[in-house]
Amino acid sequence: MKSLPFELFVGWRYTRAKRKNHFISFISLTSMIGIALGVAALIVVLSVMNGFQKELRTRILGVASHLEITGSNNQLADWQRVAEFSVKQPHVLASAPYITAQGMLSYDQGVQGAIIRGVVPDAEDKVADLGKHMKAGSLNDLRAGEFGIVLGADLAYALGAQIGDKVVVMAPQGQFTPTGVVPRLKQFTLVGLFQIGMYEYDAGLALIHIDDAAKLYRMGQNVSGVRLKLNDLFDAPTIAAVMSAQLNNASNPDGNYFVTDWTRQHANFFRAVQMEKRVMFIILTLIVAVAAFNIVSTLVMAVTDKRADIAIMRTFGASPGSIMRIFMVQGALIGVIGTVLGAFFGILLALNIETIIPFIERLFQVQFLAKDVYYISDLPSDLVWSDVSTIVMTSFFLSLLATIYPSYKASKINPADALRYE
């Protein structure tokens, strides 16, 4: 322990000393800058990807629920009992029944297929955030028996329909008449428009009152299922497994209840986003690795430049281990300074990127994410401190790894050979 201050002192002196060989100083500087740029880029890119993931998750859950309990053949007869059972469970905040089915919408000359969802407006607002995304009208405009309909903005645009227009909904289940089987038709009044920002919903979802849906699809007193909202959406897979076991084992031994959560409904999408994040982390870590391993070149030349100093220190009693630690300290200091600078500027950019990017767009009259191409036209950022700590530790580890070989070579220098030609 007594030799530690000596090694730190000499290593620090070697790092900040002005060298006769300016090329070594240049390599040290570029290594430091390269590490700083790599760390900053990693923090900013991962923050932006986290921001996109959070924004898309928010938009998806604006329509989709955290949990859904359904029955076989899209029928749930005892949904009142299921709803009462669900809201009594820990972590469940609210429940809402729904009916979902496919349908064909027609207005004037336009015809579009869509998912028809029957909802209870008051209950639906408690399990999803759709009411916050209404462009016109309100979910409360859906009243039983009045046959009102709320469409996604893109779906209404494709049909050419506006508020107050009469839209014909065709159910695929036919009805028998003397002339044969014909589809069931019902005229609905367009009372509202919503826009989530996800084309899947904006162009393919229509909402009607659950009583009107029951009449159209002849569901009687049955519904398709019950939607649930949790206090923590990330607990959805665990809670789904627990509730499925309770419903099917205790309440219904026949196993006719199916409990699904939002992660399973959109599993491929979120898995793809997570994979992209991992790939970007690996690619950008290589930038840090390249800069970190420039430290090898710096220390190799520094060892060659300091052969006489090494020999003198060995003559005065410095052990090979002390010599090795001196140059490890020198290389580690380069990595630490670069990592700290990169983390500082990376965090600064990540926290202010939603201000910086619009400023650049206004300055150069460009738009990086066009509204007519991308779901999200703004560049979101969500700084996750666990990502920052992982990046910082990875950068420091790579920097420390790069110091091992040249430091080991320095410790093996023979003092007699080093001083022979001085």
C-alpha positions in Angstrom: 0.0 0.0 0.0 3.0 2.3 0.6 4.0 2.1 -3.0 0.5 3.1 -4.3 1.0 6.9 -3.9 4.4 6.7 -5.7 2.8 4.8 -8.6 -0.1 7.2 -8.9 2.3 10.2 -8.7 4.6 9.0 -11.4 1.7 7.8 -13.6 0.0 11.2 -13.3 3.3 13.0 -14.1 3.8 10.9 -17.2 0.3 11.7 -18.4 0.5 15.4 -18.1 4.2 15.9 -18.8 5.2 17.7 -22.0 7.0 15.2 -24.1 9.8 15.8 -26.6 8.0 13.3 -28.8 4.9 15.3 -29.8 3.6 12.3 -31.7 3.0 10.5 -28.4 1.0 13.4 -27.1 -1.0 13.6 -30.3 -1.9 9.9 -30.0 -2.9 10.3 -26.4 -5.1 13.3 -27.2 -6.8 11.5 -30.1 -7.4 8.4 -27.9 -9.0 10.6 -25.3 -11.1 12.4 -27.8 -12.1 9.1 -29.5 -13.2 7.6 -26.2 -15.2 10.8 -25.3 -16.9 10.8 -28.7 -17.8 7.1 -28.5 -19.2 7.4 -25.0 -21.2 10.5 -25.9 -22.6 8.8 -29.0 -23.5 5.7 -27.1 -25.4 7.7 -24.5 -27.3 9.9 -27.0 -28.2 7.0 -29.4 -29.4 4.7 -26.6 -31.4 7.6 -25.0 -33.1 8.3 -28.4 -33.9 4.6 -28.8 -35.3 4.5 -25.3 -37.3 7.6 -26.2 -38.8 6.0 -29.3 -39.6 2.8 -27.4 -41.3 4.7 -24.6 -43.3 6.9 -27.1 -44.4 3.9 -29.2 -45.4 2.0 -26.0 -47.4 5.0 -24.9 -49.2 5.2 -28.2 -49.9 1.5 -28.4 -51.3 1.5 -24.8 -53.5 4.4 -25.7 -55.6 1.9 -27.5 -54.5 -1.5 -26.2 -55.0 -2.5 -22.6 -52.5 -3.9 -20.1 -54.4 -7.2 -19.8 -57.3 -8.9 -21.6 -59.4 -11.7 -20.4 -61.3 -13.5 -23.2 -63.4 -16.6 -23.6 -63.4 -19.3 -26.2 -64.9 -18.5 -29.7 -64.8 -14.7 -28.9 -67.6 -15.2 -26.3 -67.4 -14.4 -22.6 -70.8 -15.1 -20.9 -70.1 -14.4 -17.3 -68.1 -11.2 -17.9 -69.7 -9.4 -14.9 -68.3 -12.0 -12.5 -64.9 -11.9 -14.2 -64.8 -8.1 -14.0 -65.7 -8.2 -10.3 -63.0 -10.8 -9.7 -60.4 -8.9 -11.6 -60.8 -5.5 -9.8 -60.4 -7.2 -6.5 -56.9 -8.5 -7.5 -53.8 -6.6 -6.4 -52.3 -4.1 -8.9 -55.6 -4.0 -11.0 -56.9 -0.5 -11.2 -59.9 -0.8 -13.5 -61.8 -3.1 -15.9 -64.0 -2.6 -18.9 -66.0 -5.1 -21.1 -65.6 -5.0 -24.8 -66.8 -6.6 -28.0 -64.5 -6.9 -31.0 -65.2 -8.2 -34.5 -64.3 -7.6 -38.0 -66.5 -5.4 -40.3 -66.7 -3.6 -43.5 -67.3 0.2 -43.6 -68.9 1.9 -46.5 -69.5 5.6 -47.2 -70.3 7.0 -50.6 -68.0 5.2 -53.0 -65.4 4.3 -50.3 -65.2 0.8 -48.7 -62.7 -0.1 -46.0 -62.2 -3.1 -43.7 -61.8 -2.4 -40.0 -61.8 -3.9 -36.6 -65.1 -2.9 -34.9 -64.8 -2.6 -31.1 -67.8 -2.1 -28.9 -67.0 -0.2 -25.7 -68.6 1.3 -22.6 -67.3 4.9 -22.9 -67.0 5.7 -19.2 -65.3 2.4 -18.5 -63.0 2.5 -21.6 -61.5 5.8 -20.4 -60.3 4.0 -17.3 -58.4 1.3 -19.0 -57.0 3.2 -22.1 -55.9 6.7 -23.0 -57.9 6.9 -26.2 -59.9 9.8 -25.0 -56.7 11.9 -24.9 -56.2 11.3 -28.6 -59.6 12.5 -29.9 -59.3 15.0 -32.7 -63.1 15.6 -32.9 -66.0 14.6 -30.7 -65.7 12.5 -27.6 -66.1 8.9 -26.6 -69.1 10.0 -24.5 -70.9 10.8 -27.8 -71.3 7.0 -28.2 -74.7 6.3 -26.6 -76.6 3.1 -26.6 -79.3 2.9 -29.2 -78.2 6.0 -31.1 -75.7 4.0 -33.3 -72.9 6.5 -33.2 -69.4 5.5 -34.4 -65.9 6.9 -33.8 -63.3 6.3 -36.5 -59.5 6.6 -36.7 -58.5 9.7 -38.6 -56.9 7.8 -41.5 -59.8 5.4 -41.8 -62.3 8.4 -42.0 -60.0 10.0 -44.6 -59.9 6.9 -46.7 -63.7 6.7 -46.6 -64.1 10.4 -47.3 -66.4 10.7 -44.3 -66.8 13.7 -41.9 -68.5 14.3 -38.6 -72.2 13.8 -39.0 -72.0 11.6 -42.1 -73.8 8.3 -42.2 -71.4 5.3 -42.4 -72.8 1.8 -43.2 -71.2 -1.0 -41.2 -71.5 -4.5 -42.7 -71.1 -7.5 -40.4 -69.5 -10.6 -42.0 -72.0 -12.9 -40.3 -74.9 -13.2 -42.8 -78.6 -13.5 -42.1 -81.0 -15.8 -44.0 -83.7 -14.3 -46.2 -86.0 -15.7 -48.8 -83.5 -14.5 -51.4 -80.6 -16.2 -49.7 -77.9 -15.2 -47.2 -77.1 -11.5 -47.1 -74.7 -9.6 -44.8 -76.1 -7.7 -41.9 -76.0 -3.9 -42.5 -76.5 -1.0 -40.1 -76.1 2.7 -40.6 -74.0 4.6 -38.0 -73.5 8.3 -37.6 -69.9 9.5 -37.4 -69.6 11.3 -34.1 -65.9 11.4 -33.4 -62.3 11.0 -34.8 -59.2 9.9 -33.0 -55.5 9.9 -34.0 -53.1 7.8 -32.0 -50.1 8.2 -34.4 -50.0 4.5 -35.1 -51.2 3.6 -38.6 -52.4 0.2 -37.5 -55.1 1.9 -35.3 -55.7 5.1 -37.1 -56.5 3.3 -40.3 -58.1 0.1 -39.0 -60.1 0.7 -35.9 -63.7 1.8 -35.3 -65.5 2.3 -32.0 -69.2 1.9 -31.3 -71.2 1.5 -28.1 -71.1 -2.0 -26.7 -74.9 -2.4 -26.8 -75.0 -1.4 -30.5 -72.2 -3.9 -31.1 -74.1 -6.7 -29.3 -77.2 -6.0 -31.5 -75.1 -5.9 -34.7 -73.2 -9.1 -34.0 -76.0 -10.8 -32.1 -74.0 -11.3 -29.0 -76.9 -11.1 -26.6 -75.7 -10.5 -23.1 -72.2 -11.9 -24.0 -69.1 -9.9 -24.7 -65.7 -10.7 -26.3 -63.7 -10.1 -23.1 -62.7 -7.8 -20.3 -59.9 -5.3 -20.5 -57.8 -4.4 -17.4 -55.5 -1.6 -16.4 -52.7 -2.2 -13.9 -50.8 0.2 -11.7 -47.5 -1.0 -13.3 -47.6 -2.1 -16.9 -44.3 -3.9 -16.6 -45.8 -6.4 -14.2 -48.4 -7.4 -16.8 -46.8 -10.8 -17.7 -46.5 -11.9 -14.1 -50.0 -10.8 -13.2 -51.4 -12.4 -16.3 -49.9 -15.8 -15.4 -51.3 -15.5 -11.8 -54.8 -14.5 -12.9 -54.9 -17.2 -15.6 -54.1 -19.9 -13.0 -56.7 -18.5 -10.6 -59.5 -18.2 -13.2 -58.9 -21.6 -14.8 -58.1 -23.7 -11.8 -60.4 -22.3 -9.1 -63.2 -20.6 -10.9 -63.4 -22.6 -14.1 -61.8 -26.1 -14.2 -62.7 -26.4 -17.9 -60.1 -23.8 -18.7 -62.1 -21.5 -20.9 -60.5 -18.3 -19.9 -57.5 -16.8 -21.8 -55.5 -14.1 -20.2 -53.1 -12.1 -22.5 -51.0 -9.1 -21.7 -49.7 -6.2 -23.9 -46.2 -7.7 -24.2 -47.6 -10.8 -25.9 -50.0 -8.9 -28.2 -47.1 -6.8 -29.6 -44.2 -9.2 -28.8 -42.6 -9.1 -32.2 -42.6 -5.3 -32.3 -41.0 -4.8 -28.9 -38.6 -7.7 -29.5 -37.4 -6.0 -32.7 -36.9 -2.7 -30.9 -34.9 -4.3 -28.2 -32.8 -6.2 -30.7 -32.0 -2.9 -32.6 -31.0 -1.3 -29.3 -28.6 -4.2 -28.5 -27.1 -4.1 -32.0 -26.6 -0.4 -31.8 -24.9 -0.8 -28.4 -22.5 -3.4 -29.9 -21.7 -1.3 -33.0 -21.1 1.9 -31.0 -19.1 0.1 -28.4 -16.7 -0.9 -31.2 -16.0 2.8 -31.6 -15.0 3.1 -28.0 -12.9 -0.1 -28.3 -11.0 1.3 -31.3 -10.3 4.6 -29.4 -9.4 2.7 -26.2 -6.9 0.4 -28.0 -5.1 3.5 -29.3 -3.9 3.6 -25.7 -1.8 0.6 -26.6 0.1 2.6 -29.2 0.5 5.5 -26.8 1.9 3.3 -24.0 4.2 1.3 -26.3 5.8 4.5 -27.5 5.8 5.9 -24.0 7.6 2.8 -22.7 10.2 3.1 -25.4 10.6 6.8 -24.6 11.0 6.2 -20.9 13.4 3.2 -20.9 16.0 5.2 -19.1 13.5 6.3 -16.5 12.4 2.8 -16.0 15.9 1.6 -15.6 16.7 4.3 -13.0 13.5 3.5 -11.0 14.4 -0.2 -11.0 17.9 0.7 -9.8 16.4 2.6 -6.9 14.4 -0.4 -5.9 11.1 -0.2 -7.8 9.7 -3.6 -8.4 8.5 -4.9 -11.8 4.9 -4.7 -10.5 5.4 -1.1 -9.6 6.6 -0.3 -13.1 3.6 -2.1 -14.6 1.2 -0.2 -12.3 2.7 3.1 -13.3 1.9 2.7 -17.0 -1.4 1.1 -16.2 -2.2 4.3 -14.2 -1.1 6.4 -17.2 -3.3 4.6 -19.7 -6.2 4.4 -17.2 -6.1 8.1 -16.7 -6.4 8.7 -20.5 -9.5 6.4 -20.5 -11.0 7.9 -17.4 -10.7 11.5 -18.6 -12.1 10.6 -22.0 -15.0 8.6 -20.4 -15.9 11.4 -18.0 -15.8 14.0 -20.8 -17.9 11.8 -23.0 -20.4 11.0 -20.3 -20.8 14.7 -19.4 -21.4 15.8 -23.0 -23.5 12.7 -23.8 -25.8 13.3 -20.8 -26.0 17.0 -21.7 -27.1 16.2 -25.2 -29.5 13.5 -24.2 -31.3 15.7 -21.8 -31.6 18.6 -24.3 -32.0 16.8 -27.6 -35.7 17.6 -27.9 -34.6 21.3 -27.9 -31.4 21.0 -30.0 -32.9 19.0 -32.9 -35.8 21.5 -33.5 -33.3 24.4 -33.4 -31.1 22.6 -36.0 -34.2 21.9 -38.2 -35.2 25.6 -38.1 -31.7 26.8 -38.7 -31.1 24.7 -41.8 -34.8 24.5 -42.9 -34.8 20.7 -42.8 -36.9 18.0 -41.1 -35.2 14.8 -40.1 -38.4 12.8 -39.5 -41.1 13.8 -42.0 -44.6 13.6 -40.6 -45.9 11.9 -43.8 -43.4 9.1 -43.6 -42.7 8.4 -39.9 -45.2 7.7 -37.0 -43.2 10.0 -34.8 -42.0 13.3 -36.3 -40.1 14.5 -33.2 -36.9 13.0 -31.8 -37.7 11.8 -28.3 -35.1 11.1 -25.6 -35.3 9.0 -22.4 -32.1 9.0 -20.5 -31.8 5.8 -18.5 -29.1 6.0 -15.8 -28.5 2.2 -15.8 -27.5 2.5 -19.5 -25.1 5.4 -18.6 -23.5 3.4 -15.9 -23.1 0.4 -18.2 -21.5 2.5 -20.9 -19.1 4.2 -18.4 -18.0 0.9 -16.9 -17.6 -0.7 -20.4 -15.4 2.2 -21.5 -13.3 2.1 -18.4 -12.9 -1.7 -18.7 -11.7 -1.4 -22.3 -9.3 1.3 -21.4 -7.9 -0.7 -18.6 -7.6 -3.8 -20.8 -5.6 -1.8 -23.4 -3.0 -1.0 -20.8 -2.1 -4.5 -19.8 0.3 -5.5 -22.6 2.5 -2.4 -22.8 2.6 -2.1 -19.0 3.7 -5.8 -18.8 6.4 -5.1 -21.4 7.6 -2.1 -19.4 7.9 -4.3 -16.3 10.2 -6.7 -18.2 12.8 -4.2 -19.2 16.3 -5.0 -18.0 17.9 -2.0 -16.3 21.3 -2.9 -17.5 20.2 -3.2 -21.2 18.2 0.0 -20.9 21.2 2.0 -19.6 23.8 0.5 -21.8 23.0 2.8 -24.8 22.1 5.9 -22.8 
